[in-house]
Amino acid sequence: MMAVERVAVESPCVKRCRVDPDTGRCEGCLRSIAEIANWTRMSNERRRRVLKRIAAAAPAATET
């Protein structure tokens, strides 16, 4: 029998919500509008993939 994961992967929201018109991503958490809207319906596996993409994009987002 497959084990059910009971603890949800937490949202990366940092309460600095503003969508960049060029990228279509939130400047606070780096998620797309679709990712934000669908977060509560995503599987933990899908949430982890989003977090992995965010981690990879974060250094580039902070470069000036």
A tleap script that builds the chain and sets N, CA, C and O, in Angstrom:
source leaprc.protein.ff14SB
mol = sequence {
  NMET MET ALA VAL GLU ARG VAL ALA VAL GLU
  SER PRO CYS VAL LYS ARG CYS ARG VAL ASP
  PRO ASP THR GLY ARG CYS GLU GLY CYS LEU
  ARG SER ILE ALA GLU ILE ALA ASN TRP THR
  ARG MET SER ASN GLU ARG ARG ARG ARG VAL
  LEU LYS ARG ILE ALA ALA ALA ALA PRO ALA
  ALA THR GLU CTHR
}
set mol.1.N position { 0.831 -1.180 0.000 }
set mol.1.CA position { 0.000 0.000 0.000 }
set mol.1.C position { 0.881 1.250 0.000 }
set mol.1.O position { 1.905 1.292 0.682 }
set mol.2.N position { 0.485 2.254 -0.756 }
set mol.2.CA position { 1.265 3.475 -0.893 }
set mol.2.C position { 1.015 4.407 0.293 }
set mol.2.O position { -0.129 4.619 0.694 }
set mol.3.N position { 2.080 4.951 0.841 }
set mol.3.CA position { 1.956 5.890 1.958 }
set mol.3.C position { 1.425 7.226 1.458 }
set mol.3.O position { 1.832 7.711 0.402 }
set mol.4.N position { 0.532 7.805 2.208 }
set mol.4.CA position { -0.041 9.098 1.863 }
set mol.4.C position { 0.709 10.175 2.628 }
set mol.4.O position { 0.859 10.101 3.848 }
set mol.5.N position { 1.175 11.168 1.899 }
set mol.5.CA position { 1.890 12.273 2.529 }
set mol.5.C position { 0.865 13.233 3.117 }
set mol.5.O position { 0.040 13.784 2.388 }
set mol.6.N position { 0.911 13.433 4.405 }
set mol.6.CA position { -0.114 14.230 5.079 }
set mol.6.C position { 0.283 15.689 5.292 }
set mol.6.O position { -0.590 16.537 5.473 }
set mol.7.N position { 1.550 15.994 5.277 }
set mol.7.CA position { 2.009 17.365 5.503 }
set mol.7.C position { 2.173 18.048 4.150 }
set mol.7.O position { 2.940 17.596 3.300 }
set mol.8.N position { 1.451 19.125 3.969 }
set mol.8.CA position { 1.505 19.849 2.696 }
set mol.8.C position { 2.777 20.668 2.588 }
set mol.8.O position { 3.280 21.192 3.582 }
set mol.9.N position { 3.288 20.771 1.378 }
set mol.9.CA position { 4.431 21.642 1.103 }
set mol.9.C position { 3.915 23.077 1.209 }
set mol.9.O position { 2.951 23.444 0.538 }
set mol.10.N position { 4.548 23.872 2.037 }
set mol.10.CA position { 4.100 25.240 2.302 }
set mol.10.C position { 4.291 26.162 1.100 }
set mol.10.O position { 5.176 25.957 0.270 }
set mol.11.N position { 3.456 27.158 1.032 }
set mol.11.CA position { 3.536 28.171 -0.016 }
set mol.11.C position { 4.793 29.030 0.181 }
set mol.11.O position { 5.176 29.321 1.315 }
set mol.12.N position { 5.427 29.430 -0.912 }
set mol.12.CA position { 6.598 30.301 -0.801 }
set mol.12.C position { 6.232 31.790 -0.694 }
set mol.12.O position { 7.109 32.651 -0.762 }
set mol.13.N position { 4.962 32.084 -0.530 }
set mol.13.CA position { 4.516 33.480 -0.458 }
set mol.13.C position { 5.243 34.218 0.666 }
set mol.13.O position { 5.359 33.721 1.786 }
set mol.14.N position { 5.728 35.417 0.338 }
set mol.14.CA position { 6.420 36.252 1.324 }
set mol.14.C position { 5.679 37.566 1.554 }
set mol.14.O position { 6.228 38.519 2.106 }
set mol.15.N position { 4.417 37.596 1.118 }
set mol.15.CA position { 3.528 38.752 1.329 }
set mol.15.C position { 4.047 40.042 0.687 }
set mol.15.O position { 3.819 41.139 1.197 }
set mol.16.N position { 4.745 39.889 -0.438 }
set mol.16.CA position { 5.179 41.045 -1.236 }
set mol.16.C position { 4.656 40.827 -2.649 }
set mol.16.O position { 5.429 40.694 -3.598 }
set mol.17.N position { 3.348 40.792 -2.772 }
set mol.17.CA position { 2.694 40.398 -4.016 }
set mol.17.C position { 2.609 41.559 -5.006 }
set mol.17.O position { 1.942 42.566 -4.768 }
set mol.18.N position { 3.297 41.382 -6.104 }
set mol.18.CA position { 3.242 42.337 -7.210 }
set mol.18.C position { 3.737 41.598 -8.441 }
set mol.18.O position { 4.839 41.050 -8.447 }
set mol.19.N position { 2.916 41.587 -9.482 }
set mol.19.CA position { 3.272 40.852 -10.691 }
set mol.19.C position { 4.096 41.735 -11.616 }
set mol.19.O position { 3.693 42.847 -11.958 }
set mol.20.N position { 5.243 41.229 -12.011 }
set mol.20.CA position { 6.104 41.918 -12.969 }
set mol.20.C position { 5.448 41.802 -14.334 }
set mol.20.O position { 5.217 40.688 -14.804 }
set mol.21.N position { 5.139 42.924 -14.990 }
set mol.21.CA position { 4.455 42.864 -16.282 }
set mol.21.C position { 5.297 42.225 -17.385 }
set mol.21.O position { 4.744 41.719 -18.362 }
set mol.22.N position { 6.610 42.239 -17.248 }
set mol.22.CA position { 7.481 41.642 -18.266 }
set mol.22.C position { 7.576 40.125 -18.135 }
set mol.22.O position { 7.595 39.413 -19.140 }
set mol.23.N position { 7.635 39.628 -16.897 }
set mol.23.CA position { 7.805 38.190 -16.691 }
set mol.23.C position { 6.501 37.463 -16.385 }
set mol.23.O position { 6.395 36.255 -16.597 }
set mol.24.N position { 5.504 38.201 -15.883 }
set mol.24.CA position { 4.251 37.573 -15.481 }
set mol.24.C position { 4.379 36.805 -14.177 }
set mol.24.O position { 3.521 35.985 -13.852 }
set mol.25.N position { 5.438 37.063 -13.433 }
set mol.25.CA position { 5.684 36.368 -12.161 }
set mol.25.C position { 5.609 37.357 -10.999 }
set mol.25.O position { 5.906 38.543 -11.140 }
set mol.26.N position { 5.207 36.830 -9.861 }
set mol.26.CA position { 5.158 37.641 -8.649 }
set mol.26.C position { 6.584 38.029 -8.271 }
set mol.26.O position { 7.477 37.182 -8.270 }
set mol.27.N position { 6.798 39.275 -7.956 }
set mol.27.CA position { 8.126 39.735 -7.573 }
set mol.27.C position { 8.522 39.248 -6.180 }
set mol.27.O position { 9.708 39.218 -5.851 }
set mol.28.N position { 7.545 38.869 -5.361 }
set mol.28.CA position { 7.843 38.370 -4.020 }
set mol.28.C position { 8.239 36.908 -3.996 }
set mol.28.O position { 9.277 36.550 -3.440 }
set mol.29.N position { 7.407 36.052 -4.605 }
set mol.29.CA position { 7.659 34.601 -4.513 }
set mol.29.C position { 8.111 33.973 -5.826 }
set mol.29.O position { 8.463 32.794 -5.854 }
set mol.30.N position { 8.107 34.729 -6.899 }
set mol.30.CA position { 8.568 34.292 -8.222 }
set mol.30.C position { 7.663 33.254 -8.893 }
set mol.30.O position { 8.060 32.628 -9.875 }
set mol.31.N position { 6.435 33.069 -8.360 }
set mol.31.CA position { 5.504 32.153 -9.013 }
set mol.31.C position { 4.692 32.899 -10.063 }
set mol.31.O position { 4.511 34.115 -9.993 }
set mol.32.N position { 4.210 32.134 -11.037 }
set mol.32.CA position { 3.306 32.704 -12.034 }
set mol.32.C position { 1.919 32.843 -11.408 }
set mol.32.O position { 1.641 32.260 -10.360 }
set mol.33.N position { 1.063 33.610 -12.051 }
set mol.33.CA position { -0.311 33.762 -11.569 }
set mol.33.C position { -0.992 32.392 -11.518 }
set mol.33.O position { -1.707 32.096 -10.560 }
set mol.34.N position { -0.782 31.562 -12.529 }
set mol.34.CA position { -1.387 30.222 -12.556 }
set mol.34.C position { -0.886 29.374 -11.384 }
set mol.34.O position { -1.670 28.660 -10.758 }
set mol.35.N position { 0.406 29.446 -11.086 }
set mol.35.CA position { 0.955 28.679 -9.967 }
set mol.35.C position { 0.363 29.151 -8.645 }
set mol.35.O position { 0.060 28.336 -7.774 }
set mol.36.N position { 0.199 30.449 -8.492 }
set mol.36.CA position { -0.395 31.001 -7.272 }
set mol.36.C position { -1.849 30.549 -7.154 }
set mol.36.O position { -2.277 30.087 -6.096 }
set mol.37.N position { -2.599 30.683 -8.235 }
set mol.37.CA position { -4.016 30.336 -8.222 }
set mol.37.C position { -4.263 28.852 -7.984 }
set mol.37.O position { -5.257 28.481 -7.360 }
set mol.38.N position { -3.375 28.009 -8.473 }
set mol.38.CA position { -3.567 26.563 -8.380 }
set mol.38.C position { -2.844 25.904 -7.213 }
set mol.38.O position { -2.954 24.691 -7.032 }
set mol.39.N position { -2.108 26.672 -6.419 }
set mol.39.CA position { -1.272 26.108 -5.364 }
set mol.39.C position { -2.036 25.149 -4.451 }
set mol.39.O position { -1.537 24.063 -4.154 }
set mol.40.N position { -3.215 25.519 -4.009 }
set mol.40.CA position { -3.947 24.680 -3.056 }
set mol.40.C position { -4.427 23.376 -3.681 }
set mol.40.O position { -4.735 22.429 -2.956 }
set mol.41.N position { -4.497 23.303 -4.996 }
set mol.41.CA position { -4.934 22.086 -5.674 }
set mol.41.C position { -3.768 21.243 -6.174 }
set mol.41.O position { -3.978 20.126 -6.646 }
set mol.42.N position { -2.546 21.755 -6.080 }
set mol.42.CA position { -1.365 21.028 -6.568 }
set mol.42.C position { -0.989 19.906 -5.612 }
set mol.42.O position { -1.191 20.001 -4.401 }
set mol.43.N position { -0.442 18.850 -6.179 }
set mol.43.CA position { 0.132 17.782 -5.358 }
set mol.43.C position { 1.430 18.304 -4.745 }
set mol.43.O position { 2.008 19.277 -5.229 }
set mol.44.N position { 1.877 17.652 -3.685 }
set mol.44.CA position { 3.153 18.031 -3.080 }
set mol.44.C position { 4.294 17.879 -4.081 }
set mol.44.O position { 5.238 18.670 -4.074 }
set mol.45.N position { 4.211 16.874 -4.934 }
set mol.45.CA position { 5.248 16.678 -5.952 }
set mol.45.C position { 5.307 17.881 -6.893 }
set mol.45.O position { 6.388 18.387 -7.192 }
set mol.46.N position { 4.159 18.330 -7.350 }
set mol.46.CA position { 4.110 19.488 -8.243 }
set mol.46.C position { 4.597 20.743 -7.516 }
set mol.46.O position { 5.316 21.554 -8.101 }
set mol.47.N position { 4.218 20.908 -6.259 }
set mol.47.CA position { 4.673 22.061 -5.476 }
set mol.47.C position { 6.197 22.062 -5.360 }
set mol.47.O position { 6.830 23.113 -5.469 }
set mol.48.N position { 6.783 20.889 -5.138 }
set mol.48.CA position { 8.242 20.800 -5.047 }
set mol.48.C position { 8.911 21.188 -6.364 }
set mol.48.O position { 9.973 21.811 -6.359 }
set mol.49.N position { 8.303 20.828 -7.482 }
set mol.49.CA position { 8.869 21.223 -8.782 }
set mol.49.C position { 8.823 22.737 -8.940 }
set mol.49.O position { 9.764 23.336 -9.459 }
set mol.50.N position { 7.736 23.357 -8.496 }
set mol.50.CA position { 7.635 24.828 -8.546 }
set mol.50.C position { 8.720 25.438 -7.663 }
set mol.50.O position { 9.403 26.372 -8.082 }
set mol.51.N position { 8.883 24.922 -6.454 }
set mol.51.CA position { 9.905 25.450 -5.540 }
set mol.51.C position { 11.309 25.278 -6.107 }
set mol.51.O position { 12.165 26.145 -5.930 }
set mol.52.N position { 11.541 24.172 -6.780 }
set mol.52.CA position { 12.854 23.936 -7.398 }
set mol.52.C position { 13.112 24.971 -8.498 }
set mol.52.O position { 14.217 25.504 -8.601 }
set mol.53.N position { 12.099 25.254 -9.317 }
set mol.53.CA position { 12.238 26.263 -10.367 }
set mol.53.C position { 12.495 27.637 -9.753 }
set mol.53.O position { 13.333 28.399 -10.233 }
set mol.54.N position { 11.758 27.938 -8.682 }
set mol.54.CA position { 11.946 29.222 -8.000 }
set mol.54.C position { 13.373 29.350 -7.462 }
set mol.54.O position { 14.000 30.399 -7.605 }
set mol.55.N position { 13.881 28.290 -6.847 }
set mol.55.CA position { 15.245 28.308 -6.297 }
set mol.55.C position { 16.258 28.539 -7.406 }
set mol.55.O position { 17.234 29.265 -7.212 }
set mol.56.N position { 16.041 27.934 -8.562 }
set mol.56.CA position { 16.965 28.109 -9.671 }
set mol.56.C position { 16.876 29.517 -10.255 }
set mol.56.O position { 17.869 30.052 -10.747 }
set mol.57.N position { 15.684 30.115 -10.202 }
set mol.57.CA position { 15.479 31.452 -10.782 }
set mol.57.C position { 15.855 32.569 -9.796 }
set mol.57.O position { 16.159 33.684 -10.221 }
set mol.58.N position { 15.839 32.289 -8.520 }
set mol.58.CA position { 16.064 33.331 -7.516 }
set mol.58.C position { 17.368 34.087 -7.679 }
set mol.58.O position { 17.353 35.316 -7.607 }
set mol.59.N position { 18.511 33.417 -7.898 }
set mol.59.CA position { 19.752 34.191 -8.057 }
set mol.59.C position { 19.672 35.157 -9.243 }
set mol.59.O position { 20.154 36.285 -9.146 }
set mol.60.N position { 19.084 34.742 -10.336 }
set mol.60.CA position { 18.970 35.606 -11.515 }
set mol.60.C position { 18.024 36.762 -11.248 }
set mol.60.O position { 18.229 37.861 -11.764 }
set mol.61.N position { 16.995 36.530 -10.452 }
set mol.61.CA position { 16.019 37.579 -10.152 }
set mol.61.C position { 16.601 38.662 -9.261 }
set mol.61.O position { 16.134 39.801 -9.292 }
set mol.62.N position { 17.599 38.336 -8.477 }
set mol.62.CA position { 18.165 39.318 -7.545 }
set mol.62.C position { 19.376 40.045 -8.128 }
set mol.62.O position { 19.885 40.981 -7.510 }
set mol.63.N position { 19.842 39.634 -9.297 }
set mol.63.CA position { 20.981 40.327 -9.913 }
set mol.63.C position { 20.552 41.682 -10.428 }
set mol.63.O position { 19.457 41.827 -10.972 }
set mol.64.N position { 21.403 42.671 -10.259 }
set mol.64.CA position { 21.102 44.016 -10.764 }
set mol.64.C position { 22.236 44.540 -11.585 }
set mol.64.O position { 22.165 45.659 -12.094 }
savepdb mol mol.pdb
quit
